[in-house]
Amino acid sequence: MERNLMDFTVTEDEQQILDLVHEIGRNEIIPQRAELDEKEEFPHKIFDKFREAGLFGTMFDEEYGGLGMGAFLSCMVSEAVAEYCLGVATAFGASKLGALPIIIGGTEEQKQKYLPSLASGEKIAAFGLTEPEAGSDVPNLSTMAEKKGDKYILNGTKQWISNAGVADTYTIFALTDKAKGARGMSVFILEKGMKGLSFGKLENKLGIRCSHTRQIIMEDVEVSEENLVGLKPNRGFIHGIKTLNASRPFIASMGVGVAHGAYKEAAKYAKERVQFGKSIINFQAIQHMLANMMVKIDAARLLSYRAAVYSVTDHPDTAKFSAIAKYYAAETAMQVTTDAVQVLGGYGYVKDYPVEKMFRDAKILQIYEGTSQIQLNEIGSYIIKEATTYK
Ligand SMILES: Cc1cc2nc3c(=O)[nH]c(=O)nc-3n(C[C@H](O)[C@H](O)[C@H](O)COP(=O)(O)OP(=O)(O)OC[C@H]3O[C@@H](n4cnc5c(N)ncnc54)[C@H](O)[C@@H]3O)c2cc1C
């Protein structure tokens, strides 16, 4: 089911799901988030609650075991989870990210084989594009998939992969025709336990510490031709671009979520904190900070909703809307969480209040799934094209 573009009303069923997410957020995520962050523990117990509530299904179509509620509701769910913990939201969203190349480019058999267990949450996925020498410069990737008879042999290393080691299903970008560069890329489906597939150390991160990030190391990993997404080689570049266009609205929504969480903490604190005989919320400097937060969150939310509803269309501006939303929401999340620490003063700088963690967490939004500079490059490429039509 997809809605009319720019219709952002929520049905009763959708509201029930969002209420459930907030209930899990309050009862499960808030009590655990600081400890998970401190110990770098993956949120297994929270994922159990998500499974029980059917939340993994919000990200998948009905024919593959999902709830079929569309990109808009999926983004609202991501936003709601991120309001409580961006680390949990990242781990949750990374599973959808890992599934997207199959959703976008997979054959019907591949979809039926891999998606239902991801939609139920029984399995989780990871997305392997980045490499040590190929971050923003995706075309520079060097993981090879060499064809031998009816098999492919994969060799290479993927860097900074969310859910690596925890996930069961991996979508891996590799070169099937080196001479063609980026156009010689394909996506393969790998499964945990395959011979030659291993994982690097758990990265010790600044934020989103309960989301696990590791290298994926492939040494002569042998897969059948049936594990090539879409069964046709050299389609990986297109699958990658379409995947990022579809997933960036999720990142934007997560930015809105963490910013909203920080804003609420700051507003609550500003009402309670008394200095010079009055609540600090009565100082115009504090009010303006809070007002700026509200304005930016509202704008980022609308941009993320627009990007979400367009992400499932063939509209020519889909990629631009995704880049604008991802860029603006990431910048908003960083600014709002920084200002939230400021509103709390010294109390914002310590772990007794959640804004310290939100501030550390938010930084990743300007880096993963294309840095803020790369989003601006993408928007810039539209401007170059559009400028010739300006009268
Ligand atoms: C916690 C975490 C989780 C991640 N999860 C995943 C995942 O699940 N799957 C996956 O495939 N990847 C993942 N990534 C990788 C992420 O997408 C990359 O880190 C990101 O794309 C940037 O690449 P890089 O780190 O190599 O930085 P670089 O590309 O080396 O960039 C360094 C700096 O140079 C700037 N820069 C580079 N090129 C340009 C340019 N052309 N114009 C202007 N500025 C430029 C960048 O904006 C940045 O400021 C994750 C990363 C992190 C840190």
The ligand as a Gaussian input file, in Angstrom:
#p B3LYP/6-31G(d) Opt

LIG

0 1
 C       29.403000       3.454000      12.393000
 C       29.411000       3.272000      10.905000
 C       28.525000       2.402000      10.312000
 C       28.549000       2.182000       8.936000
 N       27.725000       1.249000       8.366000
 C       27.909000       0.893000       7.069000
 C       27.195000      -0.228000       6.503000
 O       26.372000      -0.862000       7.162000
 N       27.473000      -0.584000       5.217000
 C       28.380000       0.083000       4.444000
 O       28.580000      -0.296000       3.296000
 N       29.062000       1.173000       4.946000
 C       28.846000       1.568000       6.241000
 N       29.552000       2.636000       6.773000
 C       30.501000       3.342000       5.923000
 C       30.095000       4.787000       5.608000
 O       29.059000       4.818000       4.675000
 C       31.382000       5.512000       5.146000
 O       32.162000       5.693000       6.314000
 C       31.092000       6.820000       4.480000
 O       30.502000       6.615000       3.235000
 C       32.339000       7.671000       4.316000
 O       33.416000       6.951000       3.799000
 P       34.836000       7.035000       4.530000
 O       34.619000       6.770000       5.964000
 O       35.792000       6.183000       3.786000
 O       35.268000       8.553000       4.386000
 P       35.973000       9.227000       3.124000
 O       35.242000       8.905000       1.884000
 O       37.434000       8.935000       3.170000
 O       35.740000      10.756000       3.460000
 C       36.561000      11.507000       4.345000
 C       36.137000      12.970000       4.248000
 O       36.329000      13.446000       2.895000
 C       35.114000      13.960000       2.383000
 N       35.019000      13.654000       0.958000
 C       35.339000      12.491000       0.317000
 N       35.094000      12.584000      -0.988000
 C       34.594000      13.820000      -1.198000
 C       34.142000      14.534000      -2.348000
 N       34.114000      13.955000      -3.555000
 N       33.676000      15.788000      -2.184000
 C       33.680000      16.379000      -0.957000
 N       34.101000      15.760000       0.166000
 C       34.552000      14.506000       0.045000
 C       34.014000      13.256000       3.181000
 O       32.806000      13.985000       3.167000
 C       34.644000      13.177000       4.560000
 O       34.459000      14.392000       5.232000
 C       29.476000       2.901000       8.137000
 C       30.361000       3.812000       8.738000
 C       30.349000       3.986000      10.098000
 C       31.357000       4.923000      10.711000

